Amino acid sequence: MNPQLLEQSEATVLTEIDKIRQQFDHAPYPRVPLDLSPQSHVSDLYLHNLVTSYYLKYRQVIQTEGKVILDAGCGSGYKSLMLAIANPGAKIVGIDLSDGSVQLARQRIQHHNLPNCEFHTLLIDDLPQLGLEFDYINCDEVLYLIPDPVAALQSFKAVLKPQGIIRANLHSAYQRADYFRAQALFKLLGLMDESPKDLEHEMVVATMNALIDTANLKMSTWSPSIANPATRDEQIAANHLLVGDRGFIIPEMFEMLRASRLEFLSMVEWRSWDIVELFKDPDNLPDLWNMSLAYASPEEKLRLFELIHPVHRLLDFWCTHDDSDNGLSVDDWSDEDWHHATVNLHPQLCTEEVRAEAVNCIEQGQGFEISRTIRVVALGPIILDGSLTACLLPLWEGAQPIQALVDRYRQIRPVNPVTLEPVSQTDAFQAVKQCLNRLDAFLYVLLDKG
Ligand SMILES: C[S@@+](CC[C@H](N)C(=O)[O-])C[C@H]1O[C@@H](n2cnc3c(N)ncnc32)[C@H](O)[C@@H]1O
């Protein structure tokens, strides 16, 4: 490359990074009050718990004690707090290029009195300077701002332990197209030349107020919640005037992973990316679809999904080193594996409150809606009947061999309520297995084949 051009492009990259730094020094993200705790946000804790993604990959239940977790681009530290709560005993290291954000993150963690967390003002490119290796890297709402996301993923790979997992996300080019149009408009009007501040925000508000209500951009980007003065500035900063923001499509996401020698593990909200669920009758697809899906790779299925139904703002994914082996899914277990299985409740369900709710349902003779606590899907509720809920109760005390649950099932349901015949060992085993299989698909229970 011509050295003059190289100098020019490096200068452009520096300017972009400086603008991003200024933007987040001025308005650290997210603007969540320091004293607010995510303790009751169980679905979020579930996603931030290393146990979840580790089980998806290796089909083993990992202990979080002693693990080292990086929050890359930690902002004001709300997600670092979430990581600390979701992963008891783990060390949390937050980094961010904005010193103002890092200061807030430190204050937040001090306020909640959580040990074993540290924060550094550092660029992702400079991660090796920390001299640490990580079991889990969380890079939430950052990658789409970075001028060279592949270099960022390569930096993560360089400090990731061999069995480590990365969670990162990109903005969807399709879902967010209206905001990219708004950004193009305000760039053209000069509002994004410098890092936007109060004056630029006011100009956005003035523009939207002056436009007719049926103007397409106003209709698609200016909802009453955005126009609300209490939250307006944060919304405008995160959408209409977000400096550096870019959109991506699934093939670009996979191309980045290949370029970084990382392997796709799963979408974070994997159950709401199932292409089959977009059809009225998933068991009766048109022939073209039956044939196409039979041979489609995970990448192709996700691509089909985003073309039909681009509702997700984020292409939010987990990935690992490209040479790490997958654990054996329960779908591929032998009968022998099932008979030796140990059953665990997901740690985020293993609380006194959830147990009390289960007991209450048993006592009231109602179904226990296990999906009420952790909503993984946009699907209907997952409800367990009283016998199965009672059968699973010992899981709140700790992991159980499957046989212990089967024996308990036979005590709870000694006879078939229709035929009044005794429930055989085989029937009880099948009933428990079927229930666990269903719960394993949502990771409500985690099965270890020993
Ligand atoms: C939208 S905020 C997300 C904050 C936090 N991860 C969350 O989801 O709540 C993006 C953060 O990434 C940081 N950031 C952007 N580029 C970065 C880089 N190259 N190195 C380190 N931090 C960066 C910004 O300073 C900002 O705090």
The ligand as a Gaussian input file, in Angstrom:
#p B3LYP/6-31G(d) Opt

LIG

0 1
 C      -22.302000       0.640000      24.262000
 S      -21.082000       0.573000      25.488000
 C      -21.326000      -1.038000      26.188000
 C      -20.965000      -1.131000      27.655000
 C      -21.204000      -2.482000      28.301000
 N      -20.477000      -3.545000      27.643000
 C      -22.668000      -2.834000      28.329000
 O      -23.136000      -3.620000      27.465000
 O      -23.383000      -2.342000      29.192000
 C      -19.603000       0.353000      24.560000
 C      -18.344000       0.463000      25.418000
 O      -17.236000      -0.025000      24.662000
 C      -16.114000       0.793000      24.909000
 N      -15.182000       0.618000      23.780000
 C      -15.399000       0.902000      22.476000
 N      -14.321000       0.576000      21.747000
 C      -13.410000       0.058000      22.605000
 C      -12.085000      -0.463000      22.450000
 N      -11.515000      -0.521000      21.241000
 N      -11.419000      -0.890000      23.554000
 C      -12.012000      -0.821000      24.780000
 N      -13.253000      -0.344000      24.978000
 C      -13.946000       0.092000      23.910000
 C      -16.732000       2.192000      25.008000
 O      -15.884000       3.094000      25.679000
 C      -18.025000       1.910000      25.776000
 O      -17.885000       2.047000      27.161000

